[in-house]
């Protein structure tokens, strides 16, 4: 927190599972409370918020719930969230989770983002159109908001570009990049098994996933299985196929198959993080790649594709395209 006190912008790099998403807002809140106690001033209602953006709705709501649990406060009081069609904020809210699109929309009515003391841009390495626009916009307003603190977090080593983007000039005229903090995460030995797949009339991706699950089920260490798929439709189809496949085995039929994508209801989201006794197979989009860490996972099946939002110059609109993932994304998974 000393770096945040001394600088207006701080870049935080850490691996998945390092806790940066849930711990940073708590640390910033603690720092803000200490500064208020020293100054003897209370925040004006509706101002002094810690804004924390996530690229996906399911991540915003789940992270808000987790932080509220750790602070032992009801969701919607000290910690709240705002996503499309849902708003769990209160008069006492200090930490506000939201999608990057929500913060972007707020710039129309609050151009200088005066409602916020600190803004945390999480998962900046995803470099979506919203995230890139926010990073550029924040750089423009920082000179006009010297009291505003910005924390940019990334799960991959892309820190230098962010540090140069938010570089500032010292009194001597030298350009100083924003400070970069590295957060160590939990690392485990990983065994990679290649399963070349060619789709035929009698064998498709769902069959390949079922075969991979059968192979991993016989692993020496028991644990849950996480399967990465590009989107909701593929997840629902794979879940139906997997349930039918497992029902024929007296041992595997008790396994729980859970979907994980942005449009899940709150109750279905909670099931993923609840304690359980039987073995689980979680079918997820790339929301489980960096935004959320699913507990209990020992094995990962990666289809190698993701549904990515791309801008079409021909049609002048954004489109969702299924594309092969990068090597960096594969390593991240």
C-alpha positions as CSV (number, residue, x, y, z in Angstrom):
1,X,0.0,0.0,0.0
2,X,3.0,2.3,0.3
3,X,3.3,2.2,-3.5
4,X,-0.3,3.4,-3.8
5,X,0.2,6.2,-1.3
6,X,3.3,7.4,-3.2
7,X,2.0,7.0,-6.8
8,X,-1.2,7.8,-8.5
9,X,-1.1,4.6,-10.6
10,X,0.1,1.1,-9.6
11,X,0.4,-2.0,-11.8
12,X,-0.1,-5.3,-10.0
13,X,0.9,-8.6,-11.8
14,X,0.0,-11.9,-10.2
15,X,-0.8,-15.5,-11.2
16,X,-4.3,-16.9,-11.0
17,X,-5.1,-17.9,-7.4
18,X,-2.8,-15.3,-5.9
19,X,-5.8,-13.6,-4.3
20,X,-5.2,-10.2,-5.9
21,X,-8.8,-9.9,-7.0
22,X,-10.3,-10.3,-3.5
23,X,-7.5,-8.9,-1.4
24,X,-6.7,-5.7,-3.2
25,X,-10.1,-4.0,-2.6
26,X,-9.8,-4.9,1.1
27,X,-6.3,-3.4,1.4
28,X,-7.4,-0.2,-0.4
29,X,-10.4,0.0,2.0
30,X,-8.2,-0.4,5.0
31,X,-5.8,2.3,3.7
32,X,-8.7,4.7,3.1
33,X,-10.0,4.1,6.6
34,X,-6.6,4.9,8.1
35,X,-6.3,8.1,6.1
36,X,-9.8,9.2,7.1
37,X,-9.0,8.6,10.8
38,X,-5.8,10.7,10.4
39,X,-7.7,13.5,8.7
40,X,-10.8,13.2,10.9
41,X,-13.1,13.5,7.8
42,X,-15.9,11.1,6.8
43,X,-16.6,10.4,3.1
44,X,-19.5,12.3,1.5
45,X,-22.4,10.0,0.7
46,X,-22.2,8.8,-2.9
47,X,-18.5,9.6,-3.1
48,X,-15.3,8.0,-2.0
49,X,-16.1,4.7,-3.6
50,X,-13.6,2.0,-4.5
51,X,-14.6,1.0,-8.0
52,X,-13.5,-2.5,-9.0
53,X,-14.2,-3.6,-12.6
54,X,-14.5,-7.2,-13.9
55,X,-14.8,-8.2,-17.6
56,X,-17.7,-10.5,-16.9
57,X,-21.0,-10.2,-14.9
58,X,-20.6,-13.6,-13.2
59,X,-17.2,-12.5,-11.9
60,X,-18.4,-9.2,-10.6
61,X,-21.2,-10.7,-8.6
62,X,-19.2,-13.7,-7.3
63,X,-16.2,-11.6,-6.3
64,X,-18.5,-9.1,-4.5
65,X,-20.1,-12.0,-2.5
66,X,-16.6,-13.4,-1.6
67,X,-15.3,-10.1,-0.4
68,X,-18.4,-9.5,1.7
69,X,-18.0,-12.9,3.3
70,X,-14.4,-12.2,4.1
71,X,-15.3,-8.9,5.7
72,X,-18.2,-10.6,7.5
73,X,-20.8,-8.1,6.2
74,X,-24.0,-8.6,4.3
75,X,-23.8,-8.2,0.6
76,X,-25.1,-4.8,-0.4
77,X,-23.8,-2.9,2.6
78,X,-20.0,-2.3,2.7
79,X,-19.6,-4.4,-0.5
80,X,-22.0,-4.3,-3.4
81,X,-22.1,-4.8,-7.1
82,X,-23.8,-3.4,-10.2
83,X,-24.2,-5.3,-13.4
84,X,-26.8,-5.2,-16.2
85,X,-30.3,-5.8,-14.7
86,X,-28.9,-6.2,-11.2
87,X,-27.9,-3.6,-8.5
88,X,-26.9,-4.6,-5.0
89,X,-25.6,-1.3,-3.7
90,X,-26.5,0.6,-0.5
91,X,-25.9,4.0,1.1
92,X,-23.0,2.5,3.1
93,X,-21.3,0.8,0.1
94,X,-17.6,1.5,-0.1
95,X,-16.4,-1.3,-2.5
96,X,-18.4,-1.4,-5.7
97,X,-17.9,-4.4,-8.1
98,X,-19.1,-3.8,-11.7
99,X,-18.4,-4.8,-15.2
100,X,-16.1,-2.5,-17.2
101,X,-19.1,-1.6,-19.4
102,X,-21.0,-0.2,-16.3
103,X,-18.0,2.1,-15.4
104,X,-17.7,3.1,-19.1
105,X,-21.4,4.1,-19.1
106,X,-21.0,6.2,-15.9
107,X,-18.4,8.4,-17.6
108,X,-21.3,10.0,-19.5
109,X,-22.9,11.5,-16.4
110,X,-19.7,11.7,-14.3
111,X,-16.9,12.5,-16.8
112,X,-14.2,12.9,-14.0
113,X,-15.5,9.9,-12.1
114,X,-15.8,12.1,-8.9
115,X,-17.8,9.3,-7.2
116,X,-14.6,7.3,-6.9
117,X,-11.4,7.7,-4.8
118,X,-9.9,4.5,-6.2
119,X,-10.5,2.5,-9.4
120,X,-9.2,-1.1,-9.8
121,X,-9.2,-2.3,-13.4
122,X,-9.0,-6.1,-13.1
123,X,-8.0,-8.6,-15.8
124,X,-6.5,-5.8,-17.9
125,X,-4.5,-8.3,-19.9
126,X,-7.7,-9.4,-21.7
127,X,-7.5,-6.1,-23.7
128,X,-11.2,-5.9,-24.6
129,X,-12.5,-2.8,-26.3
130,X,-14.1,-1.6,-23.0
131,X,-10.9,-2.2,-21.1
132,X,-8.7,-0.5,-23.6
133,X,-11.0,2.5,-23.8
134,X,-11.1,2.8,-20.0
135,X,-7.3,2.7,-19.7
136,X,-7.0,5.4,-22.3
137,X,-9.8,7.5,-20.7
138,X,-8.3,7.2,-17.2
139,X,-4.9,8.4,-18.5
140,X,-6.7,11.5,-19.8
141,X,-8.5,12.4,-16.6
142,X,-5.7,11.6,-14.1
143,X,-4.1,15.1,-14.4
144,X,-7.5,16.6,-13.6
145,X,-8.1,14.2,-10.7
146,X,-4.8,14.2,-8.7
147,X,-6.7,12.6,-5.8
148,X,-7.8,9.6,-7.9
149,X,-5.8,6.4,-7.4
150,X,-5.8,3.7,-10.1
151,X,-4.7,0.1,-9.7
152,X,-4.4,-2.1,-12.9
153,X,-4.1,-5.8,-12.4
154,X,-3.1,-8.5,-14.8
155,X,-2.7,-12.2,-14.5
156,X,0.0,-12.4,-17.2
157,X,3.3,-10.6,-17.7
158,X,2.2,-7.7,-19.7
159,X,3.2,-5.2,-17.1
160,X,5.7,-3.1,-19.0
161,X,3.1,-1.9,-21.6
162,X,0.7,-0.8,-18.9
163,X,3.5,0.8,-16.9
164,X,4.6,2.9,-20.0
165,X,1.0,3.8,-20.7
166,X,0.6,5.4,-17.3
167,X,4.1,7.0,-17.3
168,X,4.3,10.4,-15.7
169,X,6.9,13.2,-15.7
170,X,8.9,13.9,-12.6
171,X,9.8,17.5,-11.5
172,X,13.1,17.1,-13.3
173,X,11.2,16.3,-16.5
174,X,12.2,12.6,-16.6
175,X,9.5,10.1,-17.8
176,X,8.8,7.6,-15.0
177,X,6.8,4.5,-15.7
178,X,4.1,3.5,-13.2
179,X,5.5,1.1,-10.5
180,X,4.9,-2.6,-11.1
181,X,4.3,-5.0,-8.2
182,X,4.6,-8.7,-8.6
183,X,2.4,-11.0,-6.5
184,X,3.5,-14.6,-6.2
185,X,0.8,-17.2,-6.7
186,X,0.3,-20.8,-5.9
187,X,2.0,-23.0,-8.5
188,X,1.7,-26.7,-8.9
189,X,3.4,-29.2,-11.2
190,X,1.4,-29.6,-14.4
191,X,1.3,-32.7,-16.7
192,X,0.1,-31.9,-20.2
193,X,-1.5,-34.7,-22.2
194,X,-2.1,-34.0,-25.9
195,X,-5.2,-35.6,-27.4
196,X,-5.4,-34.8,-31.1
197,X,-9.0,-34.4,-32.2
198,X,-10.5,-34.7,-35.7
199,X,-14.2,-34.4,-36.0
200,X,-16.0,-37.1,-38.0
201,X,-19.6,-38.1,-38.7
202,X,-19.4,-40.6,-35.8
203,X,-17.1,-38.8,-33.4
204,X,-17.5,-35.1,-32.3
205,X,-16.2,-32.8,-29.6
206,X,-18.7,-34.1,-27.0
207,X,-17.4,-37.6,-27.6
208,X,-13.8,-36.5,-27.2
209,X,-14.7,-34.7,-23.9
210,X,-16.4,-37.9,-22.6
211,X,-13.3,-39.9,-23.5
212,X,-11.0,-37.4,-21.7
213,X,-13.2,-37.5,-18.6
214,X,-13.0,-41.3,-18.6
215,X,-9.2,-41.2,-18.8
216,X,-8.9,-38.6,-16.0
217,X,-11.4,-40.4,-13.8
218,X,-8.8,-43.2,-13.4
219,X,-6.1,-40.7,-12.2
220,X,-4.1,-41.5,-9.1
221,X,-5.4,-38.4,-7.3
222,X,-9.2,-37.9,-7.0
223,X,-10.5,-34.4,-7.8
224,X,-12.9,-32.3,-9.8
225,X,-12.6,-31.8,-13.5
226,X,-12.8,-28.4,-15.3
227,X,-13.7,-28.5,-19.0
228,X,-13.2,-25.3,-21.1
229,X,-15.6,-24.7,-23.9
230,X,-16.2,-21.6,-26.1
231,X,-19.8,-20.7,-25.1
232,X,-23.2,-21.4,-23.5
233,X,-24.6,-23.5,-26.3
234,X,-21.5,-25.7,-26.4
235,X,-21.6,-26.1,-22.6
236,X,-25.3,-27.1,-22.6
237,X,-24.8,-29.7,-25.4
238,X,-21.7,-31.1,-23.7
239,X,-23.4,-31.3,-20.3
240,X,-26.4,-33.2,-21.7
241,X,-24.1,-35.6,-23.6
242,X,-21.8,-36.1,-20.5
243,X,-24.8,-36.8,-18.2
244,X,-26.1,-39.5,-20.6
245,X,-22.5,-41.0,-20.9
246,X,-22.0,-41.1,-17.1
247,X,-25.4,-42.6,-16.4
248,X,-24.3,-45.9,-17.9
249,X,-21.5,-46.3,-15.3
250,X,-22.6,-47.2,-11.7
251,X,-19.5,-45.4,-10.3
252,X,-19.6,-42.2,-12.4
253,X,-23.4,-41.8,-12.4
254,X,-23.3,-39.9,-9.1
255,X,-20.9,-37.3,-10.5
256,X,-22.3,-33.7,-10.6
257,X,-22.1,-31.9,-14.0
258,X,-22.3,-28.1,-13.5
259,X,-22.3,-25.4,-16.2
260,X,-20.5,-22.1,-15.7
261,X,-21.2,-19.2,-18.0
262,X,-22.2,-15.5,-17.8
263,X,-26.0,-15.9,-17.9
264,X,-26.2,-18.4,-14.9
265,X,-28.7,-17.5,-12.2
266,X,-27.3,-16.6,-8.8
267,X,-28.4,-19.9,-7.3
268,X,-26.6,-21.9,-10.0
269,X,-23.5,-19.7,-9.5
270,X,-23.5,-20.4,-5.8
271,X,-23.7,-24.2,-6.4
272,X,-20.3,-24.1,-8.1
273,X,-18.6,-22.7,-5.0
274,X,-20.6,-24.6,-2.3
275,X,-19.0,-27.5,-0.4
276,X,-19.7,-30.9,-1.9
277,X,-19.0,-34.6,-1.3
278,X,-19.4,-36.2,-4.8
279,X,-17.0,-35.6,-7.7
280,X,-17.8,-32.7,-10.0
281,X,-17.3,-31.9,-13.6
282,X,-17.5,-28.1,-14.3
283,X,-18.1,-27.0,-17.9
284,X,-17.0,-23.4,-18.2
285,X,-16.2,-20.6,-20.6
286,X,-13.0,-18.6,-20.3
287,X,-14.6,-16.9,-17.2
288,X,-12.8,-19.7,-15.2
289,X,-9.5,-18.9,-16.9
290,X,-8.6,-15.8,-14.9
291,X,-11.7,-14.1,-13.5
292,X,-12.7,-16.9,-11.1
293,X,-10.8,-19.7,-9.4
294,X,-13.0,-22.8,-9.1
295,X,-12.2,-24.7,-5.8
296,X,-11.3,-28.4,-5.8
297,X,-10.1,-28.6,-9.5
298,X,-7.4,-31.2,-10.1
299,X,-7.8,-31.9,-13.8
300,X,-8.5,-29.6,-16.8
301,X,-9.8,-30.5,-20.2
302,X,-9.2,-27.7,-22.8
303,X,-11.1,-27.7,-26.1
304,X,-8.7,-25.0,-27.3
305,X,-11.2,-22.5,-28.4
306,X,-13.0,-19.4,-27.0
307,X,-15.8,-17.1,-28.1
308,X,-14.2,-13.7,-28.5
309,X,-15.8,-10.3,-29.2
310,X,-14.3,-8.8,-32.4
311,X,-15.0,-5.6,-34.2
312,X,-16.1,-6.0,-37.8
313,X,-15.0,-3.1,-40.0
314,X,-17.2,-4.3,-42.8
315,X,-20.4,-4.5,-40.7
316,X,-19.4,-1.7,-38.3
317,X,-20.5,-3.8,-35.3
318,X,-18.9,-6.1,-32.7
319,X,-19.4,-9.8,-33.3
320,X,-18.7,-12.9,-31.2
321,X,-16.4,-15.3,-33.1
322,X,-15.2,-18.7,-32.0
323,X,-11.4,-18.7,-32.4
324,X,-8.5,-20.9,-31.3
325,X,-6.9,-19.6,-28.1
326,X,-3.4,-18.4,-27.8
327,X,-0.5,-20.4,-26.2
328,X,-0.6,-17.9,-23.3
329,X,-4.3,-18.6,-22.7
330,X,-3.6,-22.3,-22.9
331,X,-0.9,-22.1,-20.3
332,X,-3.2,-19.9,-18.2
333,X,-5.9,-22.5,-18.3
